[in-house]
């Protein structure tokens, strides 16, 4: 790519690459607020160092390298994030304490990660798919060391060569290949099935919540459904356990105050914004739902206004 000829041209290039850098940072740190800060930091660093850009590589590569280093520096001071069901056994009691938000993955609206609309790809085009921001993939990445994580993303998502990764991460090519091998060994044997639900299924799910129709809600659940609620560490598995929680005193105050459920999309899944009684309605949580054959297989409910905030910046689906 030729060297950009002016500050205005570079500014446009930075803006056009911002979504890809945001996605990369989000995959690295698994938290949208942190990813947005790291993205802004990378763009500012690039702008301040614009006189050093020689144009011997695409602007996107240059930015990706800056962003990766920013992420590595940030991760050196943080513990890995996870999901409750992968950290603790399923709960057998409906009495449980609240955990620390810093322990868990955080959701991201598809509209912020992919702001340019539909992004369907052919099987040969492995870059920038919804699976690359799926919760299961993010959780896998979190089990890798920071440099293994970066190497896997730069190779399998960004499409870099081992030589390019070696230079960016200050590793030998053999070390990069070793990191990639170890990272790929940790991949789960299969990605959980996720089907796009029909609009009628989405409408029935929303209606069951808003009308507090427990029977209708339970009818939409698979027998082995999973419910988790970060930052609470407890999670439940099986329709009896989940429906029991829905009937518990612990759940009753939320159930009675719920007034609005708004469909949206996040992390490649159908998502729902829950708001409680108030003027205006109060943000409560964001639920990501994995459907299988028009039934709910998994619900990950992120409880707290901080999770809700990014979704206020995009229109509902």
C-alpha positions as a printed Julia matrix, in Angstrom:
317×3 Matrix{Float64}:
   0.0     0.0    0.0
   1.46    3.43  -0.88
   2.24    5.88   1.86
  -0.71    8.08   2.76
  -0.17   11.46   1.19
  -1.76   13.72   3.79
  -3.05   13.94   7.33
  -6.62   13.94   6.06
  -5.99   10.73   4.13
  -4.49    9.09   7.2
  -7.38   10.31   9.34
  -9.81    8.65   6.94
  -7.76    5.45   6.99
  -7.78    5.39  10.79
 -11.54    5.86  10.86
 -12.17    3.1    8.31
 -10.0     0.65  10.26
 -11.51    1.48  13.65
 -14.19   -1.27  13.65
 -11.62   -3.98  12.89
  -9.32   -2.69  15.62
 -12.22   -2.59  18.09
 -13.12   -6.2   17.3
  -9.49   -7.24  17.75
  -9.19   -5.48  21.11
 -12.52   -6.95  22.23
 -11.37  -10.46  21.4
  -8.16   -9.84  23.32
  -9.71   -8.44  26.53
 -13.32   -9.78  26.37
 -14.77   -6.5   27.65
 -16.23   -3.85  25.36
 -15.54   -0.81  27.57
 -11.88   -1.79  27.88
 -11.7    -2.58  24.17
 -13.06    0.85  23.27
 -10.46    2.53  25.49
  -7.67    0.46  23.97
  -8.91    1.2   20.45
  -8.97    4.93  21.12
  -5.5     4.72  22.65
  -4.18    2.85  19.6
  -5.66    5.38  17.18
  -4.2     8.27  19.16
  -0.79    6.59  19.29
  -0.93    6.02  15.54
  -1.87    9.63  14.88
   0.91   10.94  17.09
   3.39    8.64  15.36
   2.13    9.36  11.84
   5.48   10.78  10.73
   7.09    7.39  11.38
   4.65    5.47   9.17
   6.64    4.48   6.08
   3.8     3.01   4.06
   5.61   -0.3    3.54
   2.61   -2.15   5.02
  -1.14   -1.49   4.99
  -2.41    1.03   7.52
  -4.53   -1.76   9.0
  -1.45   -3.86   9.75
   0.3    -0.92  11.36
  -2.72   -0.17  13.52
  -3.23   -3.83  14.43
   0.32   -4.03  15.67
  -0.09   -0.91  17.81
  -3.4    -2.18  19.2
  -2.0    -5.64  19.94
   0.85   -4.17  21.96
  -1.61   -1.96  23.86
  -3.71   -5.04  24.67
  -0.68   -7.04  25.81
   0.35   -4.23  28.14
  -3.18   -4.03  29.57
  -3.46   -7.8   30.02
  -0.23   -7.93  31.98
  -2.11   -6.22  34.81
  -5.32   -8.26  34.65
  -6.61  -11.75  35.37
  -8.37  -13.73  32.7
 -12.14  -13.46  32.31
 -14.51  -16.42  32.12
 -18.14  -17.54  32.25
 -19.74  -18.89  35.45
 -20.63  -22.28  33.99
 -16.99  -22.91  33.1
 -15.67  -21.87  36.51
 -18.07  -23.46  39.01
 -20.31  -26.53  39.28
 -24.01  -26.01  38.64
 -25.82  -24.49  41.62
 -28.13  -26.59  43.78
 -29.43  -23.68  45.88
 -31.17  -20.45  44.98
 -29.23  -18.56  47.65
 -25.96  -17.19  46.31
 -23.78  -14.11  46.52
 -22.73  -11.59  43.93
 -19.31  -11.9   42.33
 -16.9    -9.38  40.87
 -17.71   -8.07  37.36
 -13.99   -8.13  36.51
 -14.06  -11.95  36.58
 -16.5   -12.37  33.72
 -16.73  -11.81  29.99
 -18.9    -8.88  28.94
 -21.24   -8.73  25.91
 -20.96   -6.43  22.91
 -23.71   -5.32  20.49
 -23.27   -6.62  16.95
 -24.14   -3.13  15.7
 -21.03   -1.68  17.4
 -18.71   -4.52  16.45
 -19.96   -4.65  12.86
 -21.26   -1.13  12.14
 -21.36   -1.5    8.37
 -24.33   -3.84   8.2
 -24.44   -7.44   6.92
 -21.11   -9.21   6.87
 -21.82  -12.64   5.39
 -18.71  -14.43   4.19
 -18.04  -17.41   1.95
 -16.62  -20.56   3.6
 -13.19  -19.61   2.28
 -13.29  -16.18   3.88
 -12.56  -16.91   7.52
 -12.1   -13.28   8.5
 -14.56  -11.28  10.59
 -17.37  -13.75  11.21
 -19.86  -13.75  14.05
 -18.18  -16.87  15.43
 -15.05  -14.81  16.05
 -16.89  -12.79  18.73
 -18.99  -15.67  20.09
 -18.88  -16.15  23.85
 -17.48  -19.67  23.45
 -14.6   -18.38  21.31
 -13.89  -15.5   23.69
 -13.81  -17.9   26.62
 -11.39  -20.15  24.76
  -9.11  -17.19  24.07
  -9.15  -16.28  27.76
  -7.63  -19.66  28.61
  -4.57  -18.83  26.51
  -1.65  -16.69  27.56
  -1.78  -13.15  26.22
   0.8   -13.79  23.49
  -0.8   -17.1   22.5
  -4.1   -15.26  22.25
  -2.57  -12.55  20.09
  -0.81  -15.07  17.85
  -4.0   -17.06  17.28
  -6.04  -13.96  16.46
  -3.43  -12.46  14.16
  -3.09  -15.78  12.31
  -6.62  -17.21  12.19
  -8.71  -14.03  12.22
  -6.51  -11.31  10.75
  -4.75  -13.69   8.35
  -1.17  -12.67   9.13
   1.83  -14.84   8.3
   4.0   -16.37  11.02
   6.76  -13.99   9.99
   4.52  -10.94  10.44
   3.35  -12.22  13.82
   6.95  -12.87  14.84
   7.89   -9.27  14.18
   4.79   -7.85  15.88
   5.12   -9.95  19.05
   8.93   -9.93  19.25
   9.07  -13.72  19.06
  10.96  -16.1   16.82
   8.99  -17.76  14.02
   9.41  -21.13  15.76
   8.03  -19.6   18.99
   5.04  -18.26  17.05
   4.37  -21.66  15.51
   4.7   -23.29  18.92
   2.26  -20.78  20.43
  -0.21  -21.43  17.61
   0.08  -25.19  18.11
  -0.6   -24.94  21.85
  -3.49  -22.55  21.27
  -5.14  -24.8   18.72
  -4.79  -27.82  21.0
  -7.08  -26.05  23.47
  -9.9   -25.56  20.99
 -13.08  -27.41  22.03
 -14.08  -30.37  19.82
 -17.26  -28.64  18.66
 -18.85  -25.21  18.83
 -22.24  -25.24  20.58
 -25.05  -25.32  18.05
 -26.74  -21.99  17.49
 -29.74  -21.55  15.2
 -31.3   -18.27  14.13
 -34.77  -18.31  15.7
 -37.89  -17.46  13.72
 -39.43  -14.07  14.4
 -42.43  -15.85  15.93
 -40.15  -17.59  18.42
 -38.53  -14.3   19.39
 -41.96  -12.71  19.81
 -43.17  -15.62  21.96
 -40.06  -15.37  24.15
 -40.56  -11.63  24.68
 -44.27  -12.05  25.36
 -43.67  -14.8   27.93
 -41.36  -12.51  29.89
 -43.46   -9.35  29.64
 -46.68  -11.11  30.61
 -44.93  -13.14  33.32
 -46.25  -16.34  31.76
 -44.0   -18.92  33.39
 -45.68  -21.85  31.67
 -45.15  -20.31  28.23
 -41.55  -19.44  29.08
 -40.71  -22.93  30.32
 -42.31  -24.41  27.2
 -39.65  -22.63  25.14
 -36.75  -24.15  27.08
 -34.79  -27.27  26.16
 -34.63  -30.01  28.76
 -30.9   -29.37  29.31
 -31.13  -25.56  29.18
 -28.39  -23.58  30.93
 -28.87  -20.26  32.74
 -25.99  -18.13  34.03
 -26.08  -14.57  35.37
 -22.73  -12.74  35.53
 -21.57  -11.19  37.8
 -23.29  -13.81  39.97
 -21.13  -16.95  40.02
 -24.1   -19.33  40.32
 -25.59  -21.01  37.27
 -28.32  -23.58  36.7
 -28.7   -26.5   34.31
 -31.81  -28.39  33.31
 -35.34  -27.16  32.86
 -36.4   -28.23  36.37
 -33.56  -26.3   37.99
 -34.04  -23.2   35.82
 -37.82  -23.13  36.23
 -37.35  -23.65  39.96
 -35.19  -20.55  40.08
 -37.84  -18.62  38.15
 -40.31  -19.53  40.9
 -37.96  -18.73  43.78
 -38.27  -15.8   46.19
 -34.86  -14.64  44.93
 -36.3   -14.13  41.44
 -39.68  -12.75  42.51
 -38.73   -9.07  42.88
 -37.22   -8.95  39.39
 -40.14  -10.86  37.86
 -42.71   -8.52  39.41
 -40.84   -5.34  38.37
 -40.1    -6.32  34.77
 -41.89   -4.06  32.29
 -40.02   -4.19  28.99
 -37.99   -6.72  26.99
 -36.38   -5.46  23.78
 -34.82   -7.8   21.19
 -31.4    -6.95  19.8
 -28.24   -8.82  18.76
 -24.93   -9.36  20.52
 -21.93  -11.63  20.02
 -23.61  -13.23  17.03
 -26.67  -14.26  19.05
 -30.16  -13.01  19.66
 -30.09  -10.8   22.73
 -32.71   -9.13  24.89
 -32.6    -5.95  26.97
 -34.51   -6.17  30.26
 -35.88   -3.03  31.91
 -37.71   -2.64  35.22
 -40.58   -0.45  36.35
 -39.72    3.25  36.54
 -40.08    6.58  34.78
 -38.32    6.02  32.47
 -37.92    2.22  32.76
 -34.7     1.27  34.54
 -32.0    -0.76  32.78
 -31.46   -4.11  34.46
 -29.68   -6.68  32.31
 -28.74   -8.0   28.89
 -29.56  -11.62  28.07
 -27.8   -13.48  25.25
 -29.8   -16.49  24.11
 -28.59  -19.48  22.13
 -31.44  -21.19  20.31
 -31.51  -24.73  18.97
 -34.42  -25.74  16.73
 -36.61  -22.91  18.07
 -35.91  -23.84  21.69
 -33.74  -22.01  24.21
 -30.53  -23.95  24.85
 -28.66  -21.35  26.87
 -29.33  -17.99  28.5
 -26.43  -15.81  29.65
 -27.84  -12.85  31.55
 -25.41  -10.03  32.26
 -26.88   -8.17  35.25
 -26.08   -4.5   35.71
 -26.43   -1.09  34.04
 -22.81   -1.16  32.86
 -23.64   -4.11  30.58
 -26.74   -2.3   29.33
 -25.02    0.98  28.41
 -23.47    0.0   25.03
 -26.86   -1.15  23.78
 -28.28    2.32  24.4
 -26.0     3.56  21.61
 -27.53    1.36  18.89
 -31.1     0.89  17.63
 -32.96   -2.25  18.66
 -33.11   -5.04  16.09
